[in-house]
Amino acid sequence: MTLQHKLLDWYMQYHRKLPFRESHDPYNIWISEIMLQQTQMDTVIPYYERFMARFPTVTELANAQEEEVFKMWEGLGYYSRARNLIKCARIIEDDYDGVFPDDYEKALKLPGIGSYTAGAVLSIAYNLKHPAVDGNVMRVLSRIYKMEEDIASPKSKKIFEAKILTIMPDDPRHFNQALMELGALICTPKSPKCSTCPINSCCMAFEMDLQDRLPVKTQKQKNKNLHLAVAIIRQGDTILFTKSDKGLLSGLWGFPSTEGESKATVKEKLMTVLNNELKIEIKDTVEVGKEKHVFTHKTWLMAVYRITSDSRSVCQEKASIKETDEPYDFETAWIALDEIENYAISTAFRKVLKYL
């Protein structure tokens, strides 16, 4: 029996029963694949089910307000994915009659769609022979064929995609999913379950005892600690919130804040911003708490300050803060305490809500 037959037989018997595997609808596959980027399966499933209940078709998503989509996405992180979903849905609705295109080149031109997502949607939804290469698949192939290309290098991906095309059977829909599933359940990064692997007889790493040395992967840059000064400014039953249109948390509501490498410096910068840009007349400043939030490439060490002011801000609807060499715009809004839950707020700033 060939590797392909062994792998497909195993997948048909043992794959996880997941809500987005219940159909081959390209919309379902597309949404699930975007959600699963950089996010664990157990985390994604409840988000996916809520999202699909609210936006069951491309049309509903295309017609949705950004604020509502962000609210449904709240807590999943990597919010540029949600923004690209809306853009992509509107293009699909307008240019492709509400159906994800089955042409690979057209799919790649859509916002937020790279080679992996295009390959996954086209193979799973349309059963077309396109590779869907993610970290799991590269790890599996590295071990099966003793491929020593650095999987952290973007150049290596095309090598793995080409390899898959040489072994892909006439059932790309299930074969791509089987490779992903094998990487998730059996051929794991550490302590792979080689003894129960359905294709261990075909695996060069297993034969040569190289499982712990493959795949080759250069170390990521270390996560950097940065200080964030956060301001809570209350006027009656309202709190001052801001929303940037750029940066890591663009499109989400949060508190006035400044980032930098020194706690003292970012606090001073925050006071300058409040005075000069937001026109807040500061009477008193008290540090009321500390929080920590870890992103992929950096960690925020957050100092939370309660700001007492004698007068309400006279800032305009748009303000400009020079965080780096270039200014960026952000919106400001006084939000009533009993309405905060209606707004999409990042997980990092949700940690600050306890200090209100």
VOPAGU-2260 file (C-alpha; in pm, 1 decimal, decimal comma):
REM VOPAGU-2260
SITE   aa  ch    i         X         Y         Z
SITE  MET   A    0       0,0       0,0       0,0
SITE  THR   A    1     134,7     343,3     -92,9
SITE  LEU   A    2     199,0     629,6     146,3
SITE  GLN   A    3    -101,9     810,2       2,0
SITE  HIS   A    4    -338,0     517,7      62,3
SITE  LYS   A    5    -210,4     460,5     415,0
SITE  LEU   A    6    -247,0     825,3     505,4
SITE  LEU   A    7    -595,6     858,2     355,4
SITE  ASP   A    8    -716,1     538,1     524,6
SITE  TRP   A    9    -592,9     668,1     859,3
SITE  TYR   A   10    -754,1    1007,9     805,9
SITE  MET   A   11   -1092,2     860,9     713,5
SITE  GLN   A   12   -1095,2     657,6    1035,2
SITE  TYR   A   13    -940,1     889,2    1290,6
SITE  HIS   A   14    -972,2    1255,6    1190,7
SITE  ARG   A   15   -1132,2    1494,6    1433,4
SITE  LYS   A   16   -1497,6    1575,3    1371,6
SITE  LEU   A   17   -1490,7    1953,7    1333,9
SITE  PRO   A   18   -1781,3    2185,0    1244,6
SITE  PHE   A   19   -1615,9    2318,9     930,1
SITE  ARG   A   20   -1551,6    1966,7     801,4
SITE  GLU   A   21   -1923,5    1895,9     786,5
SITE  SER   A   22   -1946,5    2054,0     440,9
SITE  HIS   A   23   -1724,2    2158,4     155,0
SITE  ASP   A   24   -1871,5    2504,6     127,9
SITE  PRO   A   25   -1584,7    2739,2      28,7
SITE  TYR   A   26   -1715,7    3012,4     262,0
SITE  ASN   A   27   -1700,3    2778,9     562,9
SITE  ILE   A   28   -1352,6    2659,4     469,2
SITE  TRP   A   29   -1223,4    3012,7     409,2
SITE  ILE   A   30   -1349,8    3148,0     743,4
SITE  SER   A   31   -1213,4    2850,2     937,9
SITE  GLU   A   32    -871,6    2868,7     774,0
SITE  ILE   A   33    -837,8    3240,7     850,1
SITE  MET   A   34    -936,8    3183,4    1213,0
SITE  LEU   A   35    -691,9    2895,2    1249,7
SITE  GLN   A   36    -393,3    3109,1    1150,8
SITE  GLN   A   37    -171,6    3141,0    1460,4
SITE  THR   A   38    -459,1    3015,5    1678,6
SITE  GLN   A   39    -523,5    2681,8    1849,9
SITE  MET   A   40    -809,2    2462,0    1730,2
SITE  ASP   A   41    -980,9    2447,0    2070,7
SITE  THR   A   42    -986,1    2826,6    2082,9
SITE  VAL   A   43   -1120,3    2864,0    1730,0
SITE  ILE   A   44   -1419,4    2628,8    1738,9
SITE  PRO   A   45   -1653,3    2837,1    1961,6
SITE  TYR   A   46   -1554,4    3154,8    1774,7
SITE  TYR   A   47   -1622,0    2984,6    1442,0
SITE  GLU   A   48   -1963,9    2863,9    1550,5
SITE  ARG   A   49   -2069,4    3207,6    1680,0
SITE  PHE   A   50   -1930,7    3383,3    1373,9
SITE  MET   A   51   -2109,3    3153,4    1130,5
SITE  ALA   A   52   -2436,2    3183,7    1321,9
SITE  ARG   A   53   -2419,3    3562,0    1284,0
SITE  PHE   A   54   -2268,1    3573,9     933,2
SITE  PRO   A   55   -2382,5    3249,3     764,3
SITE  THR   A   56   -2304,0    3369,1     410,3
SITE  VAL   A   57   -2062,3    3595,7     227,6
SITE  THR   A   58   -2348,4    3840,5     173,4
SITE  GLU   A   59   -2411,3    3888,2     545,5
SITE  LEU   A   60   -2041,3    3939,2     609,9
SITE  ALA   A   61   -2000,4    4178,7     316,8
SITE  ASN   A   62   -2288,3    4392,7     445,0
SITE  ALA   A   63   -2173,3    4392,6     808,4
SITE  GLN   A   64   -2039,7    4692,9     995,2
SITE  GLU   A   65   -1670,2    4667,0    1083,3
SITE  GLU   A   66   -1745,7    4731,8    1451,1
SITE  GLU   A   67   -1977,9    4429,3    1468,6
SITE  VAL   A   68   -1728,2    4198,8    1295,9
SITE  PHE   A   69   -1454,8    4313,6    1533,0
SITE  LYS   A   70   -1684,4    4249,5    1827,9
SITE  MET   A   71   -1742,4    3891,0    1707,7
SITE  TRP   A   72   -1364,7    3853,4    1661,9
SITE  GLU   A   73   -1278,9    4001,4    2001,0
SITE  GLY   A   74   -1025,8    3786,1    2185,3
SITE  LEU   A   75    -897,6    3594,3    1881,1
SITE  GLY   A   76    -611,4    3836,5    1821,9
SITE  TYR   A   77    -433,9    3924,8    1497,4
SITE  TYR   A   78    -714,8    4164,4    1415,4
SITE  SER   A   79    -587,2    4240,9    1066,5
SITE  ARG   A   80    -741,6    3903,8     979,6
SITE  ALA   A   81   -1088,3    4034,2    1066,8
SITE  ARG   A   82   -1033,8    4353,1     867,5
SITE  ASN   A   83    -921,4    4153,1     564,0
SITE  LEU   A   84   -1221,4    3922,4     600,0
SITE  ILE   A   85   -1456,0    4217,3     548,9
SITE  LYS   A   86   -1259,2    4350,5     251,5
SITE  CYS   A   87   -1240,5    4004,4      98,8
SITE  ALA   A   88   -1610,6    3934,6     150,9
SITE  ARG   A   89   -1705,4    4258,2     -25,1
SITE  ILE   A   90   -1487,8    4175,2    -324,4
SITE  ILE   A   91   -1627,7    3821,2    -343,9
SITE  GLU   A   92   -1982,0    3957,7    -320,1
SITE  ASP   A   93   -1928,1    4226,2    -584,5
SITE  ASP   A   94   -1694,0    4053,2    -829,4
SITE  TYR   A   95   -1765,4    3681,0    -789,6
SITE  ASP   A   96   -2141,1    3666,6    -718,7
SITE  GLY   A   97   -2079,6    3580,6    -355,0
SITE  VAL   A   98   -1875,4    3265,4    -424,8
SITE  PHE   A   99   -1507,0    3223,9    -338,7
SITE  PRO   A  100   -1324,6    3197,4    -675,2
SITE  ASP   A  101   -1199,7    2854,6    -778,5
SITE  ASP   A  102    -908,3    3007,0    -971,3
SITE  TYR   A  103    -579,3    3006,2    -778,3
SITE  GLU   A  104    -440,6    3331,6    -918,9
SITE  LYS   A  105    -767,1    3515,4    -856,9
SITE  ALA   A  106    -778,0    3378,7    -500,3
SITE  LEU   A  107    -424,7    3504,9    -430,7
SITE  LYS   A  108    -528,7    3859,9    -521,2
SITE  LEU   A  109    -792,9    3869,0    -246,9
SITE  PRO   A  110    -709,9    4054,6      78,6
SITE  GLY   A  111    -558,3    3829,4     341,3
SITE  ILE   A  112    -523,5    3528,3     110,0
SITE  GLY   A  113    -179,2    3376,0      72,5
SITE  SER   A  114     -65,1    3054,6     -91,4
SITE  TYR   A  115    -163,6    2837,3     204,2
SITE  THR   A  116    -519,3    2970,7     237,4
SITE  ALA   A  117    -574,1    2968,9    -139,0
SITE  GLY   A  118    -451,0    2610,4    -160,0
SITE  ALA   A  119    -658,4    2499,6     138,1
SITE  VAL   A  120    -984,0    2651,8      11,1
SITE  LEU   A  121    -942,1    2535,7    -347,1
SITE  SER   A  122    -839,3    2182,2    -254,4
SITE  ILE   A  123   -1088,8    2123,8      27,5
SITE  ALA   A  124   -1386,0    2306,0    -124,0
SITE  TYR   A  125   -1331,4    2230,3    -493,1
SITE  ASN   A  126   -1107,1    1921,2    -477,5
SITE  LEU   A  127    -848,2    2091,3    -697,7
SITE  LYS   A  128    -482,6    1986,8    -692,9
SITE  HIS   A  129    -320,6    2272,1    -503,6
SITE  PRO   A  130     -84,1    2227,6    -207,0
SITE  ALA   A  131    -175,6    2374,3     131,5
SITE  VAL   A  132     154,0    2404,6     313,6
SITE  ASP   A  133     162,5    2526,6     672,7
SITE  GLY   A  134     399,3    2452,7     959,2
SITE  ASN   A  135     239,1    2116,6    1031,8
SITE  VAL   A  136     274,7    2001,4     671,9
SITE  MET   A  137     635,4    2117,4     640,8
SITE  ARG   A  138     722,6    1929,1     958,3
SITE  VAL   A  139     560,7    1609,9     826,7
SITE  LEU   A  140     731,2    1631,6     488,0
SITE  SER   A  141    1067,0    1715,3     647,1
SITE  ARG   A  142    1055,2    1393,2     842,4
SITE  ILE   A  143     910,3    1167,3     573,6
SITE  TYR   A  144    1158,9    1269,9     304,7
SITE  LYS   A  145    1448,1    1394,4     521,3
SITE  MET   A  146    1410,8    1741,8     377,0
SITE  GLU   A  147    1663,4    1970,2     547,8
SITE  GLU   A  148    1545,2    2308,5     419,2
SITE  ASP   A  149    1491,5    2562,5     695,9
SITE  ILE   A  150    1113,8    2576,2     744,6
SITE  ALA   A  151    1145,6    2922,4     900,1
SITE  SER   A  152    1271,7    3058,9     568,4
SITE  PRO   A  153    1000,1    3189,6     332,2
SITE  LYS   A  154    1199,8    3050,6      37,8
SITE  SER   A  155    1154,8    2695,2     165,3
SITE  LYS   A  156     777,4    2699,9     130,7
SITE  LYS   A  157     788,5    2673,3    -249,0
SITE  ILE   A  158    1015,9    2369,5    -220,1
SITE  PHE   A  159     762,7    2194,7       3,6
SITE  GLU   A  160     473,1    2296,3    -219,9
SITE  ALA   A  161     652,1    2147,7    -520,4
SITE  LYS   A  162     716,4    1825,4    -327,2
SITE  ILE   A  163     349,5    1785,2    -239,8
SITE  LEU   A  164     249,7    1818,3    -604,6
SITE  THR   A  165     470,6    1518,2    -686,5
SITE  ILE   A  166     286,2    1294,9    -438,5
SITE  MET   A  167     -68,4    1433,9    -445,8
SITE  PRO   A  168    -331,2    1170,5    -535,5
SITE  ASP   A  169    -664,0    1230,9    -710,4
SITE  ASP   A  170    -820,6    1317,1    -374,1
SITE  PRO   A  171    -646,6    1645,5    -284,8
SITE  ARG   A  172    -940,1    1744,6     -63,2
SITE  HIS   A  173    -871,3    1472,9     191,8
SITE  PHE   A  174    -499,8    1433,9     126,8
SITE  ASN   A  175    -418,2    1792,9     225,7
SITE  GLN   A  176    -633,0    1761,8     535,4
SITE  ALA   A  177    -470,2    1429,1     620,5
SITE  LEU   A  178    -122,8    1583,6     611,8
SITE  MET   A  179    -239,8    1867,7     838,8
SITE  GLU   A  180    -411,6    1625,4    1074,7
SITE  LEU   A  181    -111,1    1397,1    1095,0
SITE  GLY   A  182     103,6    1695,6    1192,1
SITE  ALA   A  183    -146,7    1808,4    1453,8
SITE  LEU   A  184    -212,0    1468,9    1615,9
SITE  ILE   A  185      82,2    1234,8    1545,8
SITE  CYS   A  186     384,7    1408,0    1392,2
SITE  THR   A  187     398,2    1675,8    1660,2
SITE  PRO   A  188     692,1    1916,4    1713,2
SITE  LYS   A  189     805,5    1737,7    2028,1
SITE  SER   A  190     771,1    1370,5    2119,1
SITE  PRO   A  191     604,3    1257,8    1794,4
SITE  LYS   A  192     398,1     940,0    1825,2
SITE  CYS   A  193     603,6     748,3    1571,9
SITE  SER   A  194     502,4     404,1    1692,8
SITE  THR   A  195     138,0     471,4    1605,9
SITE  CYS   A  196     202,8     670,2    1289,1
SITE  PRO   A  197      22,2     514,7     990,1
SITE  ILE   A  198     309,1     595,4     753,7
SITE  ASN   A  199     611,4     526,0     975,7
SITE  SER   A  200     729,1     256,9     731,6
SITE  CYS   A  201     760,8     532,5     469,1
SITE  CYS   A  202     936,4     783,1     694,6
SITE  MET   A  203    1309,4     840,1     657,5
SITE  ALA   A  204    1335,5    1024,9     988,5
SITE  PHE   A  205    1178,9     728,3    1170,3
SITE  GLU   A  206    1407,9     483,9     992,3
SITE  MET   A  207    1720,5     690,2    1070,0
SITE  ASP   A  208    1609,4     809,5    1416,7
SITE  LEU   A  209    1614,2    1175,8    1314,4
SITE  GLN   A  210    1275,3    1280,6    1449,2
SITE  ASP   A  211    1426,8    1517,2    1704,4
SITE  ARG   A  212    1654,7    1682,0    1446,8
SITE  LEU   A  213    1390,6    1747,4    1184,0
SITE  PRO   A  214    1255,7    1978,7    1071,5
SITE  VAL   A  215    1539,7    2229,5    1052,2
SITE  LYS   A  216    1414,6    2557,1    1193,8
SITE  THR   A  217    1609,0    2868,0    1287,9
SITE  GLN   A  218    1525,5    3025,7    1619,8
SITE  LYS   A  219    1278,2    3311,8    1627,7
SITE  GLN   A  220    1386,5    3651,0    1751,3
SITE  LYS   A  221    1328,8    3681,8    2124,1
SITE  ASN   A  222    1012,8    3846,4    2245,6
SITE  LYS   A  223    1089,6    4205,0    2347,0
SITE  ASN   A  224     959,9    4366,6    2666,6
SITE  LEU   A  225     812,6    4713,0    2617,9
SITE  HIS   A  226     648,0    4944,0    2869,8
SITE  LEU   A  227     298,4    5076,7    2807,8
SITE  ALA   A  228     151,2    5365,5    3004,3
SITE  VAL   A  229    -230,6    5347,5    3006,5
SITE  ALA   A  230    -465,5    5625,8    3115,6
SITE  ILE   A  231    -808,8    5582,9    3270,7
SITE  ILE   A  232    -988,9    5915,7    3246,9
SITE  ARG   A  233   -1339,9    5926,7    3384,7
SITE  GLN   A  234   -1599,5    6200,1    3354,2
SITE  GLY   A  235   -1917,3    6111,5    3540,3
SITE  ASP   A  236   -2033,3    5774,2    3410,7
SITE  THR   A  237   -1821,4    5788,6    3094,8
SITE  ILE   A  238   -1465,2    5678,6    3019,5
SITE  LEU   A  239   -1238,7    5818,9    2748,1
SITE  PHE   A  240   -1156,9    5556,5    2485,8
SITE  THR   A  241    -946,9    5577,8    2170,4
SITE  LYS   A  242    -937,5    5380,0    1846,2
SITE  SER   A  243    -640,8    5390,7    1608,8
SITE  ASP   A  244    -662,5    5325,5    1237,1
SITE  LYS   A  245    -306,2    5188,0    1225,7
SITE  GLY   A  246     -81,1    4960,5    1423,3
SITE  LEU   A  247    -118,1    4626,8    1596,5
SITE  LEU   A  248    -466,4    4692,9    1739,3
SITE  SER   A  249    -605,6    4913,6    1465,1
SITE  GLY   A  250    -983,1    4921,1    1451,1
SITE  LEU   A  251   -1021,1    4828,6    1818,0
SITE  TRP   A  252   -1112,2    5049,5    2110,7
SITE  GLY   A  253    -872,5    5096,7    2399,5
SITE  PHE   A  254    -742,8    5353,9    2642,7
SITE  PRO   A  255    -510,2    5646,5    2572,1
SITE  SER   A  256    -163,5    5493,2    2595,3
SITE  THR   A  257     200,2    5529,3    2493,7
SITE  GLU   A  258     468,5    5265,9    2436,8
SITE  GLY   A  259     844,4    5267,6    2489,9
SITE  GLU   A  260    1144,7    5102,3    2650,7
SITE  SER   A  261    1140,1    5299,1    2977,6
SITE  LYS   A  262     850,4    5315,5    3223,0
SITE  ALA   A  263     935,1    5671,5    3324,9
SITE  THR   A  264     968,1    5786,2    2965,5
SITE  VAL   A  265     636,1    5640,1    2848,2
SITE  LYS   A  266     455,7    5791,0    3146,7
SITE  GLU   A  267     600,5    6131,8    3065,2
SITE  LYS   A  268     506,0    6086,3    2700,0
SITE  LEU   A  269     150,5    5989,7    2802,7
SITE  MET   A  270     113,1    6306,1    3009,9
SITE  THR   A  271     234,2    6512,9    2714,0
SITE  VAL   A  272     -16,0    6344,0    2483,9
SITE  LEU   A  273    -302,8    6401,8    2725,9
SITE  ASN   A  274    -212,9    6768,0    2768,3
SITE  ASN   A  275    -116,9    6865,0    2416,4
SITE  GLU   A  276    -319,2    6635,2    2192,3
SITE  LEU   A  277    -627,9    6543,8    2391,8
SITE  LYS   A  278    -645,3    6873,1    2582,0
SITE  ILE   A  279    -690,2    6699,0    2918,4
SITE  GLU   A  280    -621,3    6928,2    3213,1
SITE  ILE   A  281    -452,5    6689,1    3454,9
SITE  LYS   A  282    -511,2    6749,0    3825,6
SITE  ASP   A  283    -379,6    6424,7    3971,3
SITE  THR   A  284    -221,5    6097,6    3850,7
SITE  VAL   A  285    -225,2    5772,8    4050,5
SITE  GLU   A  286     -85,7    5437,1    3940,7
SITE  VAL   A  287    -365,0    5189,5    4017,4
SITE  GLY   A  288    -240,1    4867,0    3866,5
SITE  LYS   A  289       0,1    4667,6    3652,9
SITE  GLU   A  290     -81,0    4417,7    3381,0
SITE  LYS   A  291     114,5    4207,9    3132,7
SITE  HIS   A  292      11,8    4112,8    2781,8
SITE  VAL   A  293     212,8    3887,9    2550,2
SITE  PHE   A  294     201,9    3926,0    2173,4
SITE  THR   A  295     395,3    3711,4    1926,5
SITE  HIS   A  296     689,0    3951,5    1894,6
SITE  LYS   A  297     663,7    4169,0    2204,9
SITE  THR   A  298     530,1    4184,0    2559,8
SITE  TRP   A  299     355,8    4484,6    2706,0
SITE  LEU   A  300     443,0    4567,6    3066,6
SITE  MET   A  301     140,5    4783,7    3135,0
SITE  ALA   A  302     122,2    5050,3    3404,7
SITE  VAL   A  303    -233,6    5174,8    3455,4
SITE  TYR   A  304    -285,2    5532,7    3572,4
SITE  ARG   A  305    -609,0    5688,1    3693,7
SITE  ILE   A  306    -613,0    6048,1    3577,4
SITE  THR   A  307    -816,1    6309,4    3765,5
SITE  SER   A  308    -919,2    6608,6    3556,8
SITE  ASP   A  309   -1121,4    6916,8    3646,1
SITE  SER   A  310   -1267,4    6956,1    3299,4
SITE  ARG   A  311   -1386,2    6739,7    3016,9
SITE  SER   A  312   -1152,8    6694,4    2724,7
SITE  VAL   A  313   -1196,5    6938,4    2440,0
SITE  CYS   A  314   -1020,1    6709,4    2193,0
SITE  GLN   A  315   -1159,6    6679,4    1844,6
SITE  GLU   A  316   -1308,8    6363,7    1696,5
SITE  LYS   A  317    -970,4    6293,9    1535,9
SITE  ALA   A  318    -638,7    6352,1    1710,4
SITE  SER   A  319    -277,3    6298,1    1609,8
SITE  ILE   A  320      -8,0    6143,9    1830,6
SITE  LYS   A  321     350,6    6126,5    1716,6
SITE  GLU   A  322     438,5    5779,4    1846,5
SITE  THR   A  323     716,9    5722,4    1594,2
SITE  ASP   A  324     864,7    5932,3    1317,4
SITE  GLU   A  325     522,2    5967,4    1156,8
SITE  PRO   A  326     198,2    6077,9    1324,2
SITE  TYR   A  327    -112,3    5865,4    1306,8
SITE  ASP   A  328    -476,1    5945,6    1356,5
SITE  PHE   A  329    -711,6    5795,9    1608,1
SITE  GLU   A  330   -1069,0    5847,2    1713,6
SITE  THR   A  331   -1176,0    5940,5    2064,3
SITE  ALA   A  332   -1506,5    5873,8    2235,3
SITE  TRP   A  333   -1653,8    5909,7    2582,0
SITE  ILE   A  334   -1822,8    5574,7    2637,2
SITE  ALA   A  335   -2078,9    5515,1    2910,4
SITE  LEU   A  336   -1986,6    5244,4    3160,3
SITE  ASP   A  337   -2298,6    5043,4    3081,2
SITE  GLU   A  338   -2223,8    5050,7    2707,9
SITE  ILE   A  339   -1859,5    4938,0    2711,7
SITE  GLU   A  340   -1952,6    4576,5    2635,3
SITE  ASN   A  341   -2102,6    4687,8    2303,8
SITE  TYR   A  342   -1759,1    4791,4    2175,7
SITE  ALA   A  343   -1481,1    4575,2    2032,8
SITE  ILE   A  344   -1192,4    4605,9    2278,0
SITE  SER   A  345    -861,3    4422,7    2250,7
SITE  THR   A  346    -775,4    4152,1    2503,3
SITE  ALA   A  347    -482,7    4361,9    2625,5
SITE  PHE   A  348    -703,4    4657,4    2717,7
SITE  ARG   A  349    -978,9    4434,6    2855,0
SITE  LYS   A  350    -732,3    4358,8    3134,4
SITE  VAL   A  351    -755,6    4725,9    3230,9
SITE  LEU   A  352   -1135,1    4729,3    3267,7
SITE  LYS   A  353   -1106,9    4594,4    3622,5
SITE  TYR   A  354    -956,8    4927,8    3732,0
SITE  LEU   A  355   -1247,9    5143,8    3615,8
